[in-house]
Each structure stands twice: as C-alpha cells, then as structure tokens.
Amino acid sequence: MEELQEKSLSPRESVKIEIPQATTKFGELDENLQLAIRCAAEKKAEKMIALDLRPIASFTEFFVICSAANQRQVQAIADEISEQVKKQLRQSPVRIEGYSGAEWVLLDYGDFVFHVFDKDARDFYDLERLWLDAAKVDIPENL
C-alpha cells in the first residue's frame, strides 16, 4: 500500500506530442471559395489561413481568416469578395455581420465562412486557437 501511495504522490512528467495534420490542397476547394481567397489576396489581406472544418463541424465546411491593416481595408476586402462572387458566380452571402464596425466582418456563404479582422480583433478572438484541431488548407503564396 505504501508503494502505491509513493507512486501516486510523485510528480508527473508531461510529454508534448505533436500530431501531424493532413492538409487540404487549394485546387480541391470549390470555385467560389477559391475566388473569395483570391479576392482577399488582391486586396492585400494579411496572414490568410483557411481551415477545413468538414471532419469536426456541421454548420460549415471551411473557415477563412485574414487580417487587414485598418477598418477601411477590412471593408474593402469584404466588398471585393461579395462583389466578385456575386458577379462571377451569382452567389450572395447568406449573411454579412460586422460591416459597419469593420473590426470583424463575417461573410457567411453556407459552405464557407470568411472572417476579415483588423489586427487587434484577430489577436483578441484568436479563432485559430479555437479551431486548432482543424486541418489547414495549403494556400499558394503567389495569389
């Protein structure tokens, strides 16, 4: 009995295990999502990442998260995405939230949700940390 108590009182060792995540290729995405990502890149969106939520969420398939330098750029990125997707693919967002405040604009297209943040809001909400277990999409750097 004493041996068991001694073992249970000894300090536990912690080990960090990194689990390699699969990535989704950009070419495998729907054309509307590819177009939205290209539009954001054309408007100089910063630190853009796309997360594949299909295995872990039922409300949407992908999140795209990007930053902008200021509120004007946040709105410009959101405008470009919504205008080009509507013009080229005849699809409008199901809803747009946060446009007037322009700290965090959410464009919900059903199959994907595009988040455009100003720097402070992105750091504060830290969606990447909340969805850490989602696979990443390989976004080409030359968009």
Buried (B, 14 or more C-beta within 10 A) or exposed (E): EEEEEEEEEEEEEEEEEEEEEEEBEBEEBBEBBBBBBBBBBEBEBBEBBBBBBBEEBEEBBBBBBBBBEEBEBBBBBBBBBBEBBEEEBEBEBEEBBBBEEBBBBBBBBEBBBBBBBBBEBBEEBEBBEEBEEBBBBEBEEEB
